[in-house]
Amino acid sequence: MRGDQEPLLSLSGLLRRLEYFVVVADELHLGRAAQRCGVSQPTLSHQLKVLEKELGAQLLSRGSRRMSLTPPGRALQEEAPQLLQRTYSIKARIKEAAAGPGRPVRVAFSRSGHALRQREMVAQFRARDAVPVSVESGWSERNIEQVRAGRVDFAFVRPPIEADDLRMAVVGEVELVELLPGESLPGNGLPGDGLPGNGASGRTAEDRSAGDLPLIMWPRTHAPGLHDKILTIVRQERSPRGLSPYVAWEEPDYINVAAAVASGAGVSYMDRDIAEWMSLSLDVRLRPLGVPGPRTDVAVVWREDQDPGLAARFVAACCEVGQPGGMEAECGCLVP
């Protein structure tokens, strides 16, 4: 465009009208859309007509009973969110650059995040964005409350979760395995159960797992959705073998669960990455639950009012680590 030419469109006005259009295309009802946009219905209707004039195409078919999208409207419905997202991201990056170094991005790992590559994910984000990051750790339910309260910007959680007020992206998955006492444990029996040691019975730890070893878990309150998902898998795994699918007792965290299993007191089920990390220092071993085995997700949550550009960059960095082998396209599906 030459310096003496007027711009064809007012950029700020166009972006605002595109935001309005995206809401109208979602609702297909002017009254509800006007409420969501925080404007009056006549104002919204006028802005849509201006947008149609600017773009030279009718975007909406306004019938007496219902509103629908025209072919140009459907095309704009697909393109507008991408343009707006890119615009928000550019604006946020410019704002960050102008402000200079500010407060760090606050991240909460899940309690076994070190074994689930969460530290690597955050390191990747640090390297890509060159921003300071502060970290803490907690169980999924605590992390969700930390995000809601604005005390952290992003938190790792273990789905499924109940948090419709937050945004969520799955950034990785892990195989679930059974954790058994190691083969070196004498007898592999419970205290007082009268079972002889391996020398007399000839039974290995894996044989004992098919017997009457009880189930040990961590408290459901830490991550209710994941706990319930694991127990559903446990029922499918243990019930056909005549084993109790119910939790005999709880330990406060993964390390204490693994220690109880190593003592021969029972078995448990946990993510392969966590179980392998426990096996480095405890006499436990892993049993796969199939090929492929059942999987559990690792996800990130953040508030609706979080900068969308920052959220997109954080999720992308996590996906690069959590989904190796070119699976980025499947990673980070945003869940409202």
C-alpha positions as CSV (number, residue, x, y, z in Angstrom):
1,M,0.0,0.0,0.0
2,R,1.4,3.4,-0.9
3,G,1.8,6.0,1.8
4,D,-1.0,8.2,0.4
5,Q,-3.5,5.4,0.3
6,E,-6.2,4.8,2.9
7,P,-6.3,1.3,4.4
8,L,-9.2,-0.6,3.1
9,L,-10.3,-1.8,6.5
10,S,-9.9,-0.5,10.1
11,L,-7.8,-3.3,11.5
12,S,-8.9,-2.9,15.1
13,G,-12.5,-2.6,14.1
14,L,-12.3,-5.7,11.8
15,L,-10.8,-7.8,14.6
16,R,-13.6,-6.7,16.9
17,R,-16.2,-7.6,14.3
18,L,-14.5,-11.0,13.7
19,E,-14.7,-11.7,17.4
20,Y,-18.4,-10.9,17.3
21,F,-18.9,-13.1,14.3
22,V,-17.2,-16.1,15.9
23,V,-19.6,-15.9,18.8
24,V,-22.7,-15.5,16.5
25,A,-21.5,-18.4,14.4
26,D,-21.3,-20.5,17.6
27,E,-24.7,-19.5,19.0
28,L,-26.7,-18.8,15.7
29,H,-28.9,-16.6,17.9
30,L,-28.4,-12.8,18.1
31,G,-29.8,-12.5,21.6
32,R,-27.5,-15.0,23.2
33,A,-24.5,-13.8,21.2
34,A,-25.1,-10.2,22.2
35,Q,-25.1,-11.3,25.9
36,R,-21.8,-13.1,25.4
37,C,-20.2,-10.2,23.6
38,G,-21.4,-7.7,26.2
39,V,-23.2,-5.4,23.6
40,S,-26.8,-4.7,22.7
41,Q,-28.5,-6.8,20.0
42,P,-28.9,-3.8,17.6
43,T,-25.2,-3.0,18.0
44,L,-24.2,-6.6,17.2
45,S,-26.5,-6.7,14.2
46,H,-25.1,-3.5,12.9
47,Q,-21.5,-4.7,13.3
48,L,-22.3,-7.9,11.4
49,K,-23.7,-5.9,8.5
50,V,-20.6,-3.7,8.5
51,L,-18.4,-6.9,8.4
52,E,-20.4,-8.3,5.5
53,K,-19.9,-5.0,3.6
54,E,-16.2,-5.0,4.4
55,L,-15.7,-8.5,3.1
56,G,-18.1,-8.2,0.2
57,A,-20.1,-11.3,1.1
58,Q,-23.2,-12.3,3.0
59,L,-22.1,-14.3,6.0
60,L,-25.5,-15.1,7.6
61,S,-28.9,-16.1,6.4
62,R,-31.4,-14.5,8.6
63,G,-34.7,-16.4,8.4
64,S,-37.8,-15.6,10.3
65,R,-37.3,-18.6,12.7
66,R,-33.6,-19.3,12.7
67,M,-30.2,-18.0,11.6
68,S,-27.8,-20.0,9.6
69,L,-24.3,-19.6,8.0
70,T,-23.9,-19.1,4.3
71,P,-21.0,-20.8,2.4
72,P,-18.8,-17.6,2.9
73,G,-19.9,-17.6,6.6
74,R,-18.8,-21.2,7.1
75,A,-15.5,-20.4,5.4
76,L,-15.0,-17.5,7.8
77,Q,-16.0,-19.6,10.8
78,E,-13.1,-21.9,10.0
79,E,-10.5,-19.1,9.3
80,A,-11.4,-16.4,11.8
81,P,-10.4,-18.2,15.1
82,Q,-6.9,-18.9,13.7
83,L,-6.5,-15.3,12.7
84,L,-7.7,-14.0,16.1
85,Q,-5.5,-16.5,18.0
86,R,-2.4,-15.4,16.0
87,T,-3.3,-11.8,16.6
88,Y,-3.6,-12.4,20.4
89,S,-0.3,-14.2,20.4
90,I,1.5,-11.4,18.6
91,K,0.0,-8.8,20.9
92,A,1.1,-10.8,24.0
93,R,4.6,-11.3,22.7
94,I,5.0,-7.6,22.0
95,K,3.6,-6.7,25.4
96,E,6.0,-9.1,27.1
97,A,9.0,-7.7,25.1
98,A,8.0,-4.1,26.0
99,A,7.6,-4.9,29.7
100,G,11.0,-6.6,30.0
101,P,11.6,-9.4,32.5
102,G,8.6,-9.8,34.8
103,R,7.5,-12.3,37.3
104,P,8.3,-15.9,36.5
105,V,5.8,-18.2,34.9
106,R,4.5,-20.3,37.8
107,V,4.2,-24.1,37.3
108,A,3.0,-26.9,39.5
109,F,4.3,-30.4,38.8
110,S,2.3,-33.4,39.8
111,R,3.8,-35.3,42.7
112,S,5.7,-37.8,40.5
113,G,6.4,-35.3,37.7
114,H,10.1,-36.1,37.7
115,A,9.3,-39.7,36.5
116,L,6.7,-38.4,34.0
117,R,9.1,-36.0,32.1
118,Q,7.3,-32.9,33.5
119,R,10.7,-31.4,34.4
120,E,11.9,-31.9,30.9
121,M,8.7,-30.3,29.5
122,V,9.2,-27.2,31.6
123,A,12.9,-27.1,30.6
124,Q,11.9,-27.2,27.0
125,F,9.6,-24.2,27.6
126,R,12.3,-22.3,29.4
127,A,14.7,-22.9,26.4
128,R,12.2,-21.9,23.8
129,D,10.8,-18.8,25.5
130,A,13.8,-17.7,27.6
131,V,11.5,-16.8,30.5
132,P,12.0,-17.4,34.2
133,V,9.9,-20.2,35.6
134,S,9.2,-21.0,39.3
135,V,8.0,-24.5,40.2
136,E,6.3,-26.4,43.0
137,S,4.5,-29.8,43.2
138,G,1.3,-31.2,44.4
139,W,-1.4,-33.8,43.8
140,S,-3.9,-33.2,40.9
141,E,-6.7,-31.8,43.2
142,R,-4.4,-29.4,44.9
143,N,-2.9,-28.3,41.6
144,I,-6.4,-27.5,40.2
145,E,-7.2,-25.3,43.2
146,Q,-3.8,-23.6,42.9
147,V,-4.7,-22.7,39.3
148,R,-8.2,-21.6,40.2
149,A,-6.8,-19.3,42.9
150,G,-4.3,-17.8,40.6
151,R,-1.4,-19.0,42.6
152,V,0.1,-20.8,39.7
153,D,-0.2,-20.2,35.9
154,F,0.0,-23.8,34.7
155,A,-0.3,-27.1,36.6
156,F,0.2,-30.7,35.6
157,V,-2.8,-33.0,36.4
158,R,-3.8,-36.6,35.9
159,P,-7.2,-36.8,34.0
160,P,-10.0,-37.3,34.0
161,I,-10.7,-34.3,36.2
162,E,-13.8,-32.2,37.0
163,A,-12.8,-28.6,36.2
164,D,-15.1,-27.2,33.6
165,D,-14.0,-23.7,34.6
166,L,-10.4,-24.4,33.4
167,R,-8.7,-25.1,30.1
168,M,-6.9,-28.4,29.7
169,A,-4.5,-30.0,27.2
170,V,-3.3,-33.6,27.2
171,V,0.5,-33.5,26.7
172,G,1.5,-37.1,27.2
173,E,0.4,-40.6,28.1
174,V,1.9,-43.5,30.1
175,E,1.4,-47.3,30.2
176,L,-0.2,-48.7,33.4
177,V,1.5,-51.7,34.9
178,E,1.2,-54.0,37.9
179,L,3.8,-53.5,40.6
180,L,4.9,-56.7,42.3
181,P,7.3,-57.7,45.1
182,G,10.8,-58.5,43.9
183,E,11.9,-62.1,43.4
184,S,14.5,-61.8,46.1
185,L,12.0,-61.4,48.9
186,P,12.0,-64.6,51.1
187,G,8.7,-66.4,51.0
188,N,6.8,-63.6,49.2
189,G,4.1,-64.2,51.7
190,L,2.1,-62.0,54.0
191,P,3.0,-61.9,57.7
192,G,1.2,-64.6,59.5
193,D,-0.3,-66.3,56.4
194,G,1.6,-69.5,57.1
195,L,3.1,-69.7,53.7
196,P,6.6,-71.2,53.5
197,G,9.5,-69.5,51.7
198,N,10.3,-70.0,48.1
199,G,12.5,-72.9,48.9
200,A,9.6,-75.0,50.2
201,S,6.7,-73.7,48.1
202,G,8.6,-73.1,44.8
203,R,6.4,-70.1,44.1
204,T,7.8,-66.8,42.7
205,A,6.6,-63.3,43.3
206,E,4.6,-63.4,40.1
207,D,2.9,-66.7,41.2
208,R,2.0,-65.0,44.5
209,S,0.5,-62.1,42.6
210,A,-2.0,-64.5,41.2
211,G,-2.9,-65.6,44.7
212,D,-4.2,-63.6,47.6
213,L,-1.9,-60.5,47.7
214,P,-4.1,-57.5,48.5
215,L,-4.3,-54.3,46.6
216,I,-2.5,-51.2,47.9
217,M,-3.3,-47.7,46.6
218,W,-2.8,-44.0,47.3
219,P,-5.7,-41.9,48.6
220,R,-8.5,-41.2,46.1
221,T,-8.7,-37.6,47.2
222,H,-5.4,-36.8,45.6
223,A,-6.7,-37.5,42.0
224,P,-10.2,-39.0,42.0
225,G,-10.6,-39.4,38.3
226,L,-7.3,-41.2,37.8
227,H,-7.9,-43.4,41.0
228,D,-11.3,-44.4,39.6
229,K,-9.9,-45.1,36.1
230,I,-7.1,-47.3,37.6
231,L,-9.6,-49.3,39.8
232,T,-11.8,-49.9,36.7
233,I,-8.7,-51.4,35.0
234,V,-7.9,-53.4,38.2
235,R,-11.4,-54.9,38.3
236,Q,-11.0,-56.0,34.7
237,E,-7.6,-57.5,35.5
238,R,-8.1,-59.1,38.9
239,S,-11.8,-60.3,38.9
240,P,-11.3,-63.0,36.2
241,R,-8.5,-64.4,38.3
242,G,-10.7,-64.6,41.4
243,L,-8.8,-61.7,43.1
244,S,-10.3,-58.9,45.1
245,P,-10.5,-55.7,43.1
246,Y,-10.9,-53.6,46.2
247,V,-8.3,-51.5,47.9
248,A,-7.1,-53.3,51.1
249,W,-5.4,-50.2,52.5
250,E,-3.9,-46.9,51.4
251,E,-0.4,-45.4,51.6
252,P,0.1,-41.6,51.5
253,D,2.1,-41.5,48.2
254,Y,3.7,-43.5,45.5
255,I,7.0,-44.1,47.3
256,N,5.2,-45.5,50.3
257,V,3.0,-47.6,48.1
258,A,6.1,-49.0,46.4
259,A,7.8,-49.6,49.8
260,A,4.8,-51.6,51.0
261,V,4.8,-53.7,47.8
262,A,8.6,-54.3,48.2
263,S,8.0,-55.6,51.7
264,G,5.7,-58.3,50.3
265,A,2.5,-56.8,51.8
266,G,0.6,-56.5,48.5
267,V,0.6,-55.4,44.9
268,S,-0.3,-52.1,43.3
269,Y,-0.9,-50.6,39.8
270,M,0.9,-47.4,38.6
271,D,2.4,-45.7,35.6
272,R,5.3,-47.6,34.1
273,D,7.6,-44.6,34.3
274,I,6.9,-44.2,38.0
275,A,7.2,-47.9,38.6
276,E,10.5,-48.1,36.8
277,W,11.9,-45.2,38.8
278,M,10.8,-47.0,42.1
279,S,12.5,-50.2,41.0
280,L,15.8,-48.4,40.9
281,S,15.9,-48.3,44.7
282,L,13.3,-50.8,45.9
283,D,13.0,-54.6,45.4
284,V,9.9,-54.5,43.1
285,R,9.2,-55.6,39.6
286,L,6.7,-54.8,36.9
287,R,4.2,-56.9,35.0
288,P,2.7,-55.5,31.8
289,L,-1.1,-55.7,31.5
290,G,-1.2,-56.4,27.8
291,V,0.2,-55.5,24.5
292,P,-0.5,-52.7,24.2
293,G,-1.3,-52.1,27.8
294,P,-3.9,-49.6,29.2
295,R,-2.7,-46.0,29.2
296,T,-3.2,-43.0,31.5
297,D,-2.9,-39.3,30.5
298,V,-0.7,-36.5,31.7
299,A,-2.3,-33.0,31.1
300,V,-1.8,-29.3,31.8
301,V,-4.5,-27.0,33.1
302,W,-4.7,-23.2,33.2
303,R,-7.3,-20.5,33.7
304,E,-9.6,-19.1,31.0
305,D,-8.1,-15.6,31.5
306,Q,-4.6,-16.8,30.9
307,D,-2.8,-15.2,28.0
308,P,-3.7,-17.6,25.1
309,G,-0.3,-17.1,23.3
310,L,1.6,-18.1,26.5
311,A,-0.7,-21.1,27.0
312,A,-0.2,-22.2,23.4
313,R,3.6,-22.0,23.7
314,F,3.7,-23.8,27.0
315,V,1.5,-26.6,25.7
316,A,3.6,-26.9,22.5
317,A,6.8,-27.2,24.5
318,C,5.3,-29.9,26.7
319,C,4.0,-31.8,23.6
320,E,7.5,-31.8,22.0
321,V,8.7,-33.8,25.0
322,G,5.6,-35.8,26.0
323,Q,4.6,-37.0,22.5
324,P,7.8,-38.1,20.8
325,G,7.7,-39.5,17.2
326,G,5.8,-36.7,15.5
327,M,2.6,-37.0,17.5
328,E,2.3,-33.3,18.2
329,A,-0.8,-33.1,16.0
330,E,-2.6,-35.3,18.4
331,C,-1.2,-33.6,21.5
332,G,-2.5,-30.6,23.2
333,C,-6.2,-30.9,22.2
334,L,-7.7,-28.0,24.1
335,V,-10.7,-29.0,26.2
336,P,-12.9,-26.1,27.4
